[in-house]
Amino acid sequence: MNSDSVRPAVTELRLSAFKIHRGVTLPLGPLTLLSGGSGSGKSSALQAYAILARLGSGESLARALEEVAGGPSACVPAGARPDGQGRRGFRIGCTVDGPTGPVSLDLAVQAEPELRIVGERLTGCGETLLTTALTDPTRPAVQAAWHTAGATPVTRAPLPDDRLGTSLLPLRVAGKTAGQRLVLAAAEQVVVALRSAFVCDPRPEVMRAVGAGGAEGGCGGDGGGAAGRGTGTGSGVRRRGGAAGGAAGKAPGKPGGSGGVGVAGAGGTRGRRGSAGSGEAGGWGHGAQEQCDEGRLRSACDNLPTVLARTSRECARRHAVLVAAVREACAGPVEGLHTVPLRPGGAGVAEAAAAVAGAVMGRGDGPGGGSSGAQAVPVAGDAEGVRAVLDRGELGELPVEQLGDGELRFLALALVLLTGPDVLAMDPAGEVPSAHQQMTVLADGMDRCMDRRQARELVSLAVRMTERGHVRLLGTVRDPSVADGLPGVQVLHLGV
């Protein structure tokens, strides 16, 4: 990526020691697909990116790892031996390119015996901009030092050991010296890029429950868990209207202090050791927030009909592109795609919500640890009481829940690629104009349940959308040949 670009983007993912990966560096372009056999670490790579993104959004370390099957210990590389104090952990990092130039962020996380960030390093422009280190294991804090380049070369202060220090810098750095302004610019660049990630895992069984009021079996496979759902309603990341702090992910949020770009607001209670700290951060789909925001597509795409109703009204041109793509991917004629009111006497919102809850509770697979229970899914019935249907011309209308698994997943992923942050249940940096941001879609098992024709059509659509510069895609595929001959697609083969 050109360093003169005004849109920060993650251009490198480092898996120094994470699950199956050791010393792995993945260059990321606008459209990157990971391929490899089962167990090669494709899903793990996306999971590491998602952890960084959640930390960049201001979430606590515990919450950023809550979707990991097996908990934080599952992130520790196999065979890693504890030190003399019984400590084990993992290391991940990334490079973000943008107006400030390449900025690197590296984290060392202790997973056992207690979860905490024990080291963080932010570098850019030939300078070490931030370092943190655990100096007193008895305190819930790390000693931080950030670049000042004034009368004092560095500034030292404690930071909480359960938050990304980079996201806290706007609250701590005054910006009076050139060095401080460089630190703020680099921190903003990293946070903006990380906060622009959207994890997309369409789940046919949940989408059908919404449309028909009952759940059917989905396609299964690796990676069914939809990341980004949680039970708490506290939000510590500053939005356009301010910030709120909440108790560790459970209690409703209370007003908190305002933050800078991607900074967790103060005012919540910290669950670990009962000490005071920052409130839980939002931006990854907390339940109550999503219930009040049915017009934004969620990670599992369970509210697809309502979002289709919105997007078809707001942008007829992109809706036409979506219909054309669906026409290429679906069997039989497709002349249109629209929403209709649910039929009188049909499944109501409450029944649909109950069906979705049952579907989610009965599923526990996926790289993100699967679902965390019925309470993790907001009300799934469409607030407007609508159903999405395909216009089959002379064949009549077909409810989308009657489509095959591959067709449903194609429809949902195509909709994500054709929309933007305002239509997705995500929390991009509200302090930065959308024209200065790039959304990154994380799609594990992108071609799951699809035949080769559908998968290639989806990758072709992704090529067209990423060329415009507002959307990036990092996905995993079983069959890398679906990208053969397509321009701008980078395929990385893992496990070879």
C-alpha positions in Angstrom: 0.0 0.0 0.0 1.2 3.5 -0.8 2.3 5.3 2.3 0.7 8.4 0.9 -2.7 6.8 1.1 -5.2 8.5 3.5 -6.8 5.2 4.3 -4.9 3.2 6.9 -4.8 -0.6 6.3 -3.2 -3.6 7.9 -0.6 -4.7 5.3 1.1 -7.4 7.4 0.0 -9.9 10.0 2.6 -11.5 12.3 2.0 -14.7 14.1 5.3 -14.9 16.0 3.9 -17.6 18.4 0.2 -18.3 18.1 -1.4 -21.7 18.1 0.1 -23.7 15.2 2.1 -20.8 13.9 5.6 -19.8 14.9 7.6 -17.0 13.2 4.9 -16.6 10.4 4.5 -13.3 8.6 1.6 -12.9 6.2 1.7 -10.0 3.7 -1.9 -8.7 3.2 -3.0 -7.0 0.1 -6.4 -5.5 -0.7 -7.7 -9.0 -1.5 -5.9 -11.9 0.2 -7.1 -15.5 0.4 -5.5 -18.1 2.7 -5.5 -21.7 1.5 -4.3 -25.0 2.9 -5.3 -28.3 4.3 -7.3 -28.8 7.4 -5.2 -27.9 10.4 -2.9 -25.6 8.4 -3.9 -22.6 10.5 -6.1 -20.6 8.1 -8.8 -20.0 10.7 -6.2 -19.3 13.4 -4.7 -16.5 11.3 -8.0 -14.8 10.9 -8.6 -15.3 14.6 -5.4 -13.5 15.5 -6.4 -10.6 13.3 -9.8 -10.5 15.0 -8.2 -10.4 18.4 -6.0 -7.4 17.4 -9.1 -5.7 15.9 -11.1 -6.1 19.1 -8.2 -4.8 21.2 -7.9 -1.9 18.8 -11.6 -1.2 19.4 -10.9 -0.7 23.0 -12.1 -4.0 24.3 -10.5 -5.7 27.3 -8.2 -8.6 26.7 -10.6 -11.1 28.2 -13.4 -9.9 25.9 -11.2 -10.0 22.9 -10.4 -13.6 23.5 -13.9 -14.7 24.6 -14.7 -16.3 21.2 -11.6 -18.5 21.3 -12.5 -22.2 21.7 -10.6 -23.4 24.7 -10.0 -20.0 26.1 -6.7 -18.0 26.1 -4.6 -21.1 26.8 -5.7 -22.4 23.3 -3.7 -19.6 21.8 -0.5 -20.8 23.3 1.7 -22.6 20.7 1.6 -26.4 21.1 4.6 -27.6 23.1 5.3 -24.3 24.7 6.8 -24.9 28.1 6.1 -22.6 31.1 8.8 -20.6 32.7 9.9 -20.9 36.3 6.8 -19.0 37.4 4.5 -21.2 35.4 3.8 -18.6 32.8 2.9 -19.3 29.1 1.6 -17.0 26.4 1.5 -16.1 22.8 2.8 -13.2 20.5 1.0 -11.6 17.6 1.4 -8.3 15.7 0.7 -6.4 12.6 1.9 -3.5 10.4 -0.4 -0.7 9.4 0.4 1.4 6.4 -1.1 4.9 5.9 -0.3 8.6 6.0 2.3 8.2 8.8 4.0 5.4 6.8 4.4 1.8 8.0 3.7 1.5 11.7 4.3 -1.8 13.5 2.5 -3.1 16.5 3.6 -6.2 18.4 2.0 -7.8 21.5 3.2 -10.4 24.0 0.2 -11.9 25.9 0.5 -14.0 29.0 -2.3 -16.6 29.0 -1.3 -18.6 32.1 -1.6 -18.5 35.0 -3.3 -15.1 34.6 -4.4 -13.3 31.5 -2.6 -10.0 30.8 -0.7 -8.1 28.2 2.9 -8.3 29.4 4.6 -6.4 26.5 3.7 -4.0 23.7 5.8 -2.3 21.1 4.8 0.4 18.6 7.4 1.5 16.1 7.3 3.8 13.1 9.4 6.4 11.2 12.5 4.9 12.6 11.5 5.5 16.2 10.3 3.3 19.0 7.0 5.1 19.8 5.7 3.0 22.7 7.0 0.1 24.8 5.3 -1.5 27.8 6.7 -4.1 30.2 5.5 -6.0 33.2 7.7 -4.9 36.1 5.6 -5.9 39.1 3.5 -9.1 38.7 1.5 -8.2 41.8 0.0 -5.1 40.1 -2.6 -5.0 37.3 -0.5 -2.6 35.3 2.5 -2.5 33.0 5.2 0.2 32.9 4.8 2.2 29.7 7.3 4.6 28.0 6.4 6.6 24.9 8.4 8.9 22.6 8.4 12.6 23.5 11.5 14.1 21.8 11.3 17.1 24.0 13.2 18.2 27.1 12.5 14.6 28.3 13.2 12.0 25.6 10.5 9.6 26.8 7.5 9.8 29.2 6.9 7.0 31.6 3.6 6.0 33.3 1.6 2.9 34.2 -1.1 1.5 31.9 -3.6 -1.2 32.6 -2.4 -4.7 31.6 -5.7 -5.7 30.1 -5.9 -3.1 27.4 -4.1 -2.2 24.3 -1.8 0.6 25.3 -1.8 2.1 21.8 -5.5 2.7 22.0 -5.1 4.6 25.3 -2.4 7.0 24.1 -4.8 9.7 22.9 -5.8 10.1 26.6 -2.3 10.3 27.8 -0.2 12.1 25.2 -0.5 15.9 25.1 0.7 16.4 21.6 2.8 19.4 22.4 6.1 18.2 20.9 6.8 16.9 17.4 7.6 13.5 19.0 4.3 13.4 20.8 2.4 14.4 17.7 4.1 11.5 15.8 3.0 9.1 18.6 -0.6 10.3 18.3 -0.6 10.1 14.5 0.8 6.5 14.6 -1.6 5.4 17.3 -4.5 6.8 15.4 -3.4 5.1 12.2 -3.2 1.7 13.9 -6.5 2.1 15.8 -8.4 3.3 12.7 -7.2 0.3 10.7 -8.0 -2.2 13.4 -11.4 -0.8 14.2 -12.4 -1.0 10.5 -12.5 -4.8 10.6 -15.9 -6.7 10.2 -16.0 -10.4 10.9 -18.6 -12.0 8.6 -19.8 -15.6 9.0 -23.2 -16.0 7.5 -25.1 -18.9 9.2 -27.8 -20.4 7.0 -29.6 -22.2 9.9 -30.0 -18.9 11.8 -31.0 -16.9 8.6 -33.7 -19.5 7.9 -35.0 -19.3 11.5 -35.5 -15.6 10.9 -37.3 -16.0 7.6 -39.5 -18.9 8.5 -39.7 -18.9 12.3 -38.0 -22.3 12.6 -34.4 -23.5 12.4 -33.1 -25.9 9.8 -29.7 -27.6 9.9 -27.0 -25.6 8.4 -24.0 -26.6 6.3 -21.8 -27.1 9.3 -18.1 -27.2 8.6 -15.2 -25.4 10.2 -15.8 -22.0 11.5 -19.5 -21.8 12.3 -19.1 -19.5 15.3 -20.0 -15.9 14.5 -17.5 -13.6 16.1 -18.4 -10.3 17.5 -21.4 -11.1 19.7 -21.4 -10.5 23.5 -23.8 -10.2 26.4 -22.8 -6.9 27.7 -24.2 -3.5 26.8 -21.4 -1.3 28.2 -19.5 0.6 25.5 -16.2 2.2 26.2 -15.2 3.0 22.7 -15.9 6.6 21.8 -18.7 6.8 19.2 -19.9 9.9 17.4 -22.0 10.8 20.4 -19.5 10.2 23.1 -18.5 7.2 25.2 -19.9 4.9 27.9 -18.3 2.6 30.4 -19.8 -0.6 31.6 -19.1 -3.4 34.1 -17.2 -6.3 32.7 -19.4 -7.3 29.9 -22.6 -8.1 31.8 -24.2 -5.0 33.4 -25.8 -2.3 31.3 -23.4 0.5 30.5 -23.3 3.7 32.5 -22.1 7.1 31.2 -18.4 7.3 31.1 -15.7 9.7 30.0 -15.1 10.6 26.4 -12.1 9.1 24.7 -9.9 9.8 21.7 -9.8 7.6 18.6 -10.5 4.1 19.7 -9.9 4.8 23.3 -11.8 3.0 26.0 -13.8 5.3 28.2 -13.3 5.2 31.9 -16.0 4.4 34.4 -16.5 0.7 34.3 -15.4 -1.8 36.9 -12.7 -4.3 36.1 -13.7 -7.9 36.7 -10.2 -9.3 37.4 -9.0 -8.8 41.0 -11.8 -6.3 41.5 -9.7 -3.3 40.8 -11.0 -0.2 39.1 -10.3 0.2 35.4 -11.8 1.0 32.1 -15.3 0.0 31.0 -16.0 -2.7 28.5 -15.6 -1.5 25.0 -18.2 -1.7 22.3 -17.9 -2.0 18.5 -18.2 -5.7 18.2 -21.9 -6.2 18.5 -23.0 -6.0 22.1 -26.5 -7.4 22.5 -28.6 -4.4 23.5 -26.9 -2.1 20.9 -27.7 -4.6 18.1 -31.3 -4.9 19.3 -31.7 -1.2 18.8 -30.0 -1.2 15.4 -31.8 -3.8 13.3 -30.8 -1.9 10.1 -27.2 -2.9 10.4 -26.1 -6.3 9.3 -24.8 -8.5 12.0 -21.9 -11.0 11.8 -24.2 -14.1 11.4 -26.4 -12.1 8.9 -29.4 -13.2 10.8 -31.1 -9.9 10.2 -30.6 -10.0 6.4 -34.2 -9.2 5.4 -34.3 -5.9 7.3 -30.9 -4.8 6.0 -32.0 -5.7 2.4 -35.1 -3.6 2.9 -32.9 -0.7 3.9 -30.2 -1.0 1.3 -32.7 -1.4 -1.6 -34.3 1.9 -0.6 -31.0 3.8 0.0 -28.9 2.7 -3.0 -30.7 1.3 -6.0 -27.5 1.1 -8.1 -25.7 -1.2 -5.6 -28.9 -3.2 -5.1 -29.0 -3.8 -8.9 -25.4 -5.0 -8.7 -26.3 -7.4 -5.9 -29.2 -8.8 -7.9 -27.0 -9.3 -10.9 -24.4 -11.2 -8.7 -27.2 -13.3 -7.1 -28.5 -14.1 -10.6 -25.1 -15.6 -11.5 -24.8 -17.6 -8.3 -28.3 -19.0 -8.0 -29.9 -21.9 -9.9 -33.0 -20.8 -11.9 -34.1 -17.4 -13.0 -33.6 -14.3 -10.8 -35.3 -11.1 -11.9 -35.3 -9.3 -8.6 -34.6 -9.3 -4.9 -36.9 -7.5 -2.5 -38.7 -7.7 0.8 -42.3 -8.3 1.6 -44.3 -8.1 4.9 -44.6 -11.3 6.8 -47.9 -13.0 6.0 -50.7 -12.7 8.5 -50.7 -15.7 10.7 -47.1 -16.4 9.9 -44.2 -16.6 12.3 -44.0 -13.5 14.4 -41.0 -11.7 15.8 -41.1 -13.5 19.2 -41.3 -16.9 17.6 -38.5 -16.2 15.2 -36.3 -14.9 18.0 -37.0 -18.0 20.0 -36.1 -20.2 17.0 -32.9 -18.4 16.5 -31.9 -18.7 20.1 -32.6 -22.5 19.9 -30.5 -22.8 16.7 -27.6 -20.9 18.3 -27.7 -22.9 21.5 -27.5 -26.1 19.6 -24.3 -25.2 17.8 -20.9 -24.9 19.3 -18.3 -25.4 16.6 -16.2 -22.9 14.7 -12.8 -21.2 15.0 -14.2 -18.5 17.2 -15.4 -20.9 19.8 -19.0 -21.1 18.4 -21.8 -19.4 20.1 -21.8 -18.4 23.8 -25.5 -19.1 24.4 -28.9 -17.8 23.5 -28.3 -14.5 25.3 -25.4 -13.7 22.9 -27.8 -13.3 20.0 -30.0 -10.2 19.8 -33.6 -10.4 18.8 -33.5 -12.0 15.4 -37.0 -11.4 14.2 -37.0 -8.5 11.8 -38.1 -5.3 13.5 -40.1 -4.3 10.4 -41.6 -7.8 10.0 -40.3 -8.4 6.6 -39.2 -11.4 4.6 -36.6 -11.4 1.8 -37.8 -13.0 -1.5 -36.4 -13.7 -4.9 -38.4 -12.7 -7.9 -38.3 -15.8 -10.2 -40.4 -14.2 -13.0 -43.0 -16.7 -14.3 -42.0 -19.1 -11.5 -43.2 -16.6 -8.9 -41.5 -15.5 -5.7 -39.2 -17.6 -3.6 -38.4 -16.8 0.1 -34.6 -16.6 0.4 -34.7 -19.0 3.4 -35.6 -21.7 0.8 -32.3 -21.2 -1.0 -29.5 -23.7 -0.5 -26.7 -23.1 2.0 -24.2 -22.0 -0.6 -26.7 -19.6 -2.1 -27.6 -18.0 1.2 -24.0 -17.6 2.2 -23.3 -16.1 -1.2 -26.1 -13.6 -0.9 -25.0 -12.5 2.6 -21.3 -12.1 1.7 -22.1 -10.3 -1.5 -24.3 -7.8 0.4 -21.4 -7.2 2.8 -18.9 -6.5 0.0 -21.4 -4.1 -1.6 -22.1 -2.1 1.5 -20.0 -0.2 4.1 -19.5 0.4 7.8 -22.8 2.3 8.1 -24.7 -0.8 7.1 -22.7 -3.3 9.1 -22.8 -3.9 12.9 -19.3 -2.5 13.5 -17.8 0.5 15.1 -15.4 2.3 12.8 -13.6 5.4 14.2 -16.3 8.1 14.2 -13.7 10.8 14.6 -12.2 10.0 11.2 -14.2 10.7 7.9 -15.3 7.5 6.3 -13.5 8.6 3.1 -10.3 8.2 5.0 -11.0 4.6 6.1 -11.0 1.2 4.5 -13.3 -1.6 5.8 -11.6 -5.0 6.0 -13.9 -8.0 5.8 -12.7 -11.1 7.6 -14.4 -14.1 6.0 -13.4 -17.5 7.4 -14.5 -20.4 5.1 -15.5 -17.9 2.4 -16.3 -20.6 0.0 -18.0 -23.0 2.5 -21.0 -24.7 1.1 -20.5 -23.2 -2.3 -19.8 -24.9 -5.6 -16.9 -23.7 -7.6 -19.0 -21.5 -9.8 -20.5 -19.7 -6.9 -17.1 -19.3 -5.2 -15.5 -17.8 -8.3 -18.4 -15.4 -8.8 -18.0 -14.2 -5.2 -14.2 -13.7 -5.6 -14.8 -11.9 -8.8 -17.2 -9.5 -7.0 -14.6 -9.0 -4.3 -12.1 -8.1 -7.0 -14.4 -5.4 -8.4 -15.1 -4.0 -5.0 -11.6 -4.0 -3.6 -10.3 -2.2 -6.7 -12.3 0.9 -5.5 -10.1 1.2 -2.4 -12.8 1.3 0.3 -13.0 -2.4 1.0 -10.4 -5.0 1.7 -10.9 -8.7 2.2 -9.0 -11.4 4.1 -10.6 -14.8 3.6 -9.9 -18.5 3.7 -10.8 -20.9 1.0 -10.7 -24.6 0.5 -10.1 -24.4 -3.3 -7.6 -21.7 -4.2 -8.2 -22.3 -7.9 -11.4 -20.2 -7.7 -9.0 -17.2 -7.9 -7.0 -18.4 -10.9 -6.7 -15.7 -13.5 -8.4 -13.0 -11.5 -6.4 -9.8 -11.2 -5.4 -8.4 -7.8 -6.0 -11.6 -5.8 -3.1 -12.7 -3.5 -3.3 -16.4 -2.5 -1.1 -17.5 0.4 -0.7 -21.2 0.9 -0.3 -22.3 4.5 1.2 -25.5 5.8 3.5 -26.0 2.8 
